[in-house]
Structure formats: structure tokens, C-alpha cells
Amino acid sequence: MQQIMKQAQKMQQQVAQAQAELAEAELTGTAGGGLVSVVVTGLGEFKSVKIDPKAVDADDVETLEDLVLAAIHNAAEAQRELTEQKMGPATGGLGGLTLPGF
């Protein structure tokens, strides 16, 4: 039982460290060859959106909307990949399993 508690404490420390690293990480998603970029933290908090003036066309707002959405999806995918990379080792490959207290 004591060994299990030690392993749980170690896992909890690894999860806390991984979460701290994720909070500090910033990932950028882009679309339209860099015309639109979105910055998101490793925890999924969106920080900024940048739009190149060349992407702005008053007669074609739909394309700009599509580019923004594509950049958001790109950033979110990068965030998911980083989360898997950081949290996987900390949780011992438990996947989607949620542990109480973590």
C-alpha cells in the first residue's frame, strides 16, 4: 500500500509539473500562408489573433472568417498534441482515464 501511495505522489508531482509547463507554453496556429495567426497557451487559453491587412477584403469577409477559424483549429490541434506529449508520461499512459484529485 505504501508503494502505491509513493507512486501516486510521484504521479501527482509529474502532473503538476506538466501542467506548469503547459501553462507557460505558447503555440501558434496559422492559416492562409501566415495571413492569419492565433496564439494559444498549452492549457488552451487563446492569447492573440493577428490578421495581415492583405487578408482583409470587404467584399469577401467569408474567406477571412474561414482563415480565422482554420488558424484556431490549427492552434487547438497543436495544443492537444503538446498536452498529450507532456501529460502522457506524467499519467503513465492512462489516456482519457481521470484520476480522483488530479
Z-matrix of the N, CA and C atoms (Angstrom, degrees):
N
C 1 1.459
C 2 1.534 1 110.49
N 3 1.344 2 115.33 1 -40.33
C 4 1.463 3 119.63 2 179.85
C 5 1.532 4 110.70 3 -63.17
N 6 1.331 5 116.79 4 -37.26
C 7 1.462 6 120.90 5 178.43
C 8 1.527 7 110.65 6 -63.96
N 9 1.325 8 116.48 7 -39.74
C 10 1.463 9 120.81 8 178.52
C 11 1.521 10 109.86 9 -64.27
N 12 1.309 11 117.80 10 -41.38
C 13 1.464 12 121.35 11 178.97
C 14 1.527 13 110.83 12 -63.69
N 15 1.328 14 117.37 13 -40.77
C 16 1.461 15 120.69 14 177.71
C 17 1.526 16 110.88 15 -63.13
N 18 1.325 17 115.73 16 -42.23
C 19 1.459 18 119.65 17 178.64
C 20 1.525 19 110.77 18 -64.44
N 21 1.326 20 116.77 19 -39.91
C 22 1.466 21 120.99 20 178.84
C 23 1.524 22 110.65 21 -64.41
N 24 1.321 23 117.50 22 -41.51
C 25 1.466 24 121.21 23 178.39
C 26 1.524 25 110.53 24 -64.36
N 27 1.327 26 115.85 25 -42.12
C 28 1.460 27 119.76 26 179.47
C 29 1.528 28 109.55 27 -63.61
N 30 1.319 29 117.17 28 -43.19
C 31 1.450 30 121.18 29 179.24
C 32 1.527 31 110.23 30 -62.86
N 33 1.323 32 116.86 31 -41.38
C 34 1.461 33 121.00 32 179.71
C 35 1.531 34 110.52 33 -62.60
N 36 1.322 35 117.87 34 -40.90
C 37 1.461 36 121.98 35 177.79
C 38 1.529 37 110.38 36 -64.70
N 39 1.322 38 116.47 37 -41.55
C 40 1.461 39 120.15 38 -179.94
C 41 1.531 40 110.76 39 -65.85
N 42 1.323 41 116.80 40 -39.93
C 43 1.464 42 120.92 41 178.18
C 44 1.522 43 109.67 42 -64.17
N 45 1.329 44 117.64 43 -44.40
C 46 1.467 45 121.19 44 179.47
C 47 1.528 46 110.54 45 -61.49
N 48 1.326 47 116.85 46 -42.10
C 49 1.462 48 120.40 47 179.02
C 50 1.530 49 110.37 48 -65.43
N 51 1.321 50 116.89 49 -43.10
C 52 1.463 51 120.64 50 179.60
C 53 1.522 52 110.35 51 -63.08
N 54 1.336 53 117.57 52 -41.19
C 55 1.461 54 120.84 53 178.83
C 56 1.527 55 111.18 54 -64.39
N 57 1.326 56 117.27 55 -38.40
C 58 1.463 57 120.56 56 177.58
C 59 1.529 58 110.54 57 -64.61
N 60 1.328 59 116.45 58 -41.56
C 61 1.464 60 120.30 59 178.24
C 62 1.529 61 110.55 60 -64.80
N 63 1.320 62 116.94 61 -40.13
C 64 1.462 63 120.80 62 178.37
C 65 1.522 64 111.37 63 -64.34
N 66 1.334 65 116.71 64 -39.41
C 67 1.464 66 120.41 65 -179.49
C 68 1.526 67 111.22 66 -63.83
N 69 1.324 68 117.36 67 -32.27
C 70 1.464 69 121.66 68 -178.57
C 71 1.531 70 112.51 69 -83.99
N 72 1.317 71 116.94 70 -23.91
C 73 1.465 72 120.91 71 -175.86
C 74 1.527 73 110.81 72 -71.37
N 75 1.318 74 115.89 73 141.59
C 76 1.454 75 122.15 74 173.27
C 77 1.516 76 108.09 75 -125.45
N 78 1.330 77 115.90 76 128.52
C 79 1.452 78 122.00 77 -178.57
C 80 1.518 79 108.29 78 -119.52
N 81 1.315 80 116.19 79 147.45
C 82 1.458 81 121.24 80 -178.64
C 83 1.517 82 110.01 81 -117.56
N 84 1.321 83 114.69 82 129.30
C 85 1.454 84 121.28 83 172.88
C 86 1.515 85 108.07 84 -107.19
N 87 1.330 86 116.81 85 140.16
C 88 1.464 87 119.98 86 -178.16
C 89 1.522 88 110.58 87 -129.45
N 90 1.311 89 114.35 88 162.10
C 91 1.464 90 121.32 89 175.12
C 92 1.520 91 108.38 90 -151.40
N 93 1.315 92 115.11 91 159.02
C 94 1.458 93 119.91 92 178.17
C 95 1.510 94 113.16 93 64.19
N 96 1.326 95 116.61 94 36.20
C 97 1.461 96 119.32 95 179.75
C 98 1.518 97 112.77 96 64.97
N 99 1.335 98 116.61 97 30.42
C 100 1.459 99 121.08 98 178.53
C 101 1.516 100 114.00 99 94.33
N 102 1.324 101 117.61 100 3.88
C 103 1.462 102 119.52 101 178.42
C 104 1.524 103 111.74 102 -66.52
N 105 1.334 104 115.76 103 -30.68
C 106 1.463 105 120.97 104 177.26
C 107 1.516 106 107.97 105 -128.43
N 108 1.329 107 116.68 106 133.29
C 109 1.455 108 120.43 107 175.91
C 110 1.521 109 109.64 108 -135.78
N 111 1.335 110 114.25 109 146.80
C 112 1.457 111 122.29 110 -179.10
C 113 1.518 112 107.35 111 -130.16
N 114 1.331 113 116.82 112 134.35
C 115 1.461 114 121.94 113 178.12
C 116 1.522 115 108.18 114 -109.36
N 117 1.338 116 115.33 115 132.34
C 118 1.465 117 122.37 116 -178.96
C 119 1.529 118 108.10 117 -134.08
N 120 1.333 119 116.69 118 146.69
C 121 1.458 120 119.72 119 175.30
C 122 1.525 121 108.94 120 -79.02
N 123 1.309 122 115.97 121 168.30
C 124 1.457 123 121.37 122 176.85
C 125 1.511 124 112.81 123 -65.15
N 126 1.334 125 117.39 124 -15.19
C 127 1.458 126 121.09 125 177.08
C 128 1.520 127 112.21 126 -95.10
N 129 1.336 128 117.26 127 1.78
C 130 1.455 129 120.76 128 175.83
C 131 1.518 130 115.16 129 93.33
N 132 1.313 131 118.07 130 10.33
C 133 1.471 132 121.48 131 177.85
C 134 1.523 133 108.55 132 -85.93
N 135 1.334 134 116.14 133 120.14
C 136 1.454 135 119.62 134 179.58
C 137 1.517 136 109.47 135 -77.02
N 138 1.328 137 115.65 136 129.84
C 139 1.462 138 121.87 137 -174.26
C 140 1.524 139 112.89 138 -101.76
N 141 1.340 140 117.11 139 -39.54
C 142 1.456 141 118.16 140 -176.38
C 143 1.524 142 111.37 141 -160.28
N 144 1.322 143 113.77 142 159.30
C 145 1.462 144 122.96 143 173.96
C 146 1.527 145 106.18 144 -130.71
N 147 1.311 146 116.42 145 129.53
C 148 1.465 147 122.05 146 177.31
C 149 1.528 148 108.18 147 -119.91
N 150 1.321 149 115.63 148 131.79
C 151 1.463 150 120.99 149 179.53
C 152 1.525 151 108.51 150 -125.78
N 153 1.319 152 115.26 151 119.97
C 154 1.464 153 121.00 152 176.92
C 155 1.531 154 107.50 153 -66.91
N 156 1.319 155 117.59 154 134.29
C 157 1.475 156 119.77 155 179.34
C 158 1.530 157 113.49 156 -54.54
N 159 1.332 158 117.87 157 -25.97
C 160 1.469 159 120.53 158 178.48
C 161 1.532 160 111.85 159 -64.35
N 162 1.336 161 116.59 160 -21.02
C 163 1.465 162 120.62 161 -178.73
C 164 1.519 163 112.28 162 -83.46
N 165 1.329 164 117.03 163 -9.00
C 166 1.461 165 121.03 164 -176.08
C 167 1.525 166 109.96 165 -93.02
N 168 1.324 167 114.08 166 116.93
C 169 1.462 168 121.34 167 177.65
C 170 1.523 169 106.36 168 -136.75
N 171 1.314 170 116.69 169 110.54
C 172 1.465 171 121.18 170 -176.66
C 173 1.519 172 112.26 171 -58.20
N 174 1.321 173 117.82 172 -25.16
C 175 1.461 174 121.26 173 179.91
C 176 1.526 175 112.71 174 -86.86
N 177 1.345 176 117.01 175 -5.42
C 178 1.469 177 120.35 176 -177.49
C 179 1.528 178 110.19 177 -141.66
N 180 1.300 179 116.65 178 61.80
C 181 1.466 180 121.97 179 -179.76
C 182 1.530 181 111.14 180 -66.43
N 183 1.325 182 117.08 181 -31.47
C 184 1.466 183 120.80 182 -178.17
C 185 1.526 184 112.24 183 -59.99
N 186 1.317 185 117.30 184 -38.70
C 187 1.461 186 119.54 185 178.66
C 188 1.522 187 110.65 186 -64.21
N 189 1.313 188 117.95 187 -42.32
C 190 1.458 189 121.38 188 177.82
C 191 1.520 190 110.36 189 -62.86
N 192 1.313 191 117.40 190 -42.59
C 193 1.464 192 120.60 191 177.69
C 194 1.524 193 110.63 192 -60.45
N 195 1.333 194 116.69 193 -42.45
C 196 1.463 195 120.97 194 178.24
C 197 1.524 196 111.56 195 -63.44
N 198 1.330 197 116.68 196 -39.84
C 199 1.471 198 120.40 197 178.87
C 200 1.522 199 111.38 198 -65.01
N 201 1.329 200 116.86 199 -41.85
C 202 1.470 201 120.48 200 178.86
C 203 1.526 202 109.24 201 -63.01
N 204 1.309 203 117.07 202 -46.75
C 205 1.461 204 120.80 203 179.42
C 206 1.530 205 111.39 204 -61.68
N 207 1.316 206 117.38 205 -41.69
C 208 1.462 207 121.03 206 178.81
C 209 1.527 208 111.02 207 -63.72
N 210 1.331 209 117.59 208 -40.47
C 211 1.473 210 120.89 209 178.48
C 212 1.522 211 110.70 210 -65.53
N 213 1.326 212 117.10 211 -38.51
C 214 1.468 213 121.14 212 177.62
C 215 1.526 214 109.97 213 -63.33
N 216 1.325 215 116.54 214 -45.52
C 217 1.467 216 120.00 215 178.31
C 218 1.520 217 111.20 216 -62.37
N 219 1.323 218 117.17 217 -39.80
C 220 1.457 219 122.13 218 179.27
C 221 1.526 220 110.79 219 -63.17
N 222 1.334 221 116.64 220 -44.10
C 223 1.470 222 120.90 221 178.73
C 224 1.525 223 110.80 222 -66.59
N 225 1.331 224 117.29 223 -41.10
C 226 1.463 225 120.95 224 -179.96
C 227 1.522 226 110.90 225 -63.83
N 228 1.321 227 117.59 226 -38.46
C 229 1.461 228 120.80 227 178.03
C 230 1.533 229 110.38 228 -65.65
N 231 1.322 230 117.07 229 -41.62
C 232 1.467 231 120.57 230 177.24
C 233 1.522 232 110.18 231 -62.39
N 234 1.324 233 117.02 232 -38.52
C 235 1.464 234 121.68 233 178.96
C 236 1.528 235 110.35 234 -66.04
N 237 1.337 236 118.06 235 -42.84
C 238 1.467 237 121.52 236 178.41
C 239 1.529 238 110.95 237 -62.31
N 240 1.325 239 116.38 238 -42.79
C 241 1.461 240 120.09 239 179.86
C 242 1.524 241 111.24 240 -63.99
N 243 1.329 242 116.81 241 -42.36
C 244 1.466 243 120.20 242 178.97
C 245 1.522 244 110.11 243 -65.18
N 246 1.321 245 117.26 244 -40.24
C 247 1.465 246 120.76 245 178.97
C 248 1.524 247 110.61 246 -61.13
N 249 1.318 248 117.20 247 -44.81
C 250 1.465 249 120.67 248 177.89
C 251 1.518 250 110.83 249 -61.83
N 252 1.331 251 116.09 250 -40.88
C 253 1.455 252 120.90 251 -179.49
C 254 1.524 253 111.38 252 -64.59
N 255 1.333 254 116.99 253 -43.62
C 256 1.470 255 120.82 254 -176.69
C 257 1.524 256 112.59 255 -79.76
N 258 1.338 257 116.92 256 -39.84
C 259 1.455 258 119.99 257 -174.39
C 260 1.528 259 112.92 258 -85.34
N 261 1.325 260 117.53 259 -25.40
C 262 1.461 261 120.58 260 -179.10
C 263 1.521 262 113.06 261 -54.25
N 264 1.332 263 118.25 262 -55.07
C 265 1.464 264 119.21 263 178.93
C 266 1.532 265 112.66 264 -64.13
N 267 1.323 266 116.99 265 -33.34
C 268 1.466 267 120.19 266 -177.65
C 269 1.521 268 111.94 267 -69.62
N 270 1.331 269 116.44 268 -30.61
C 271 1.465 270 119.41 269 -178.29
C 272 1.519 271 112.13 270 -101.27
N 273 1.310 272 116.08 271 5.66
C 274 1.458 273 119.53 272 177.08
C 275 1.513 274 113.21 273 66.68
N 276 1.340 275 116.13 274 28.73
C 277 1.453 276 120.20 275 178.10
C 278 1.511 277 113.59 276 72.85
N 279 1.316 278 117.91 277 30.57
C 280 1.457 279 121.50 278 -179.18
C 281 1.512 280 112.91 279 -75.99
N 282 1.329 281 116.99 280 -4.78
C 283 1.461 282 120.42 281 177.56
C 284 1.506 283 112.07 282 63.35
N 285 1.329 284 116.00 283 -131.18
C 286 1.464 285 121.64 284 -177.01
C 287 1.514 286 114.03 285 -81.67
N 288 1.329 287 118.35 286 1.06
C 289 1.455 288 121.61 287 -179.07
C 290 1.520 289 109.87 288 -64.30
N 291 1.321 290 116.13 289 129.30
C 292 1.457 291 121.21 290 178.87
C 293 1.521 292 108.49 291 -99.35
N 294 1.314 293 114.67 292 127.62
C 295 1.454 294 119.84 293 178.25
C 296 1.517 295 109.93 294 -98.91
N 297 1.304 296 118.32 295 136.42
C 298 1.466 297 120.52 296 178.07
C 299 1.526 298 110.80 297 -57.86
N 300 1.310 299 116.29 298 133.79
C 301 1.462 300 121.17 299 176.98
C 302 1.511 301 114.47 300 85.24
N 303 1.333 302 117.94 301 0.99
C 304 1.475 303 120.25 302 -179.24
C 305 1.492 304 109.70 303 -113.52
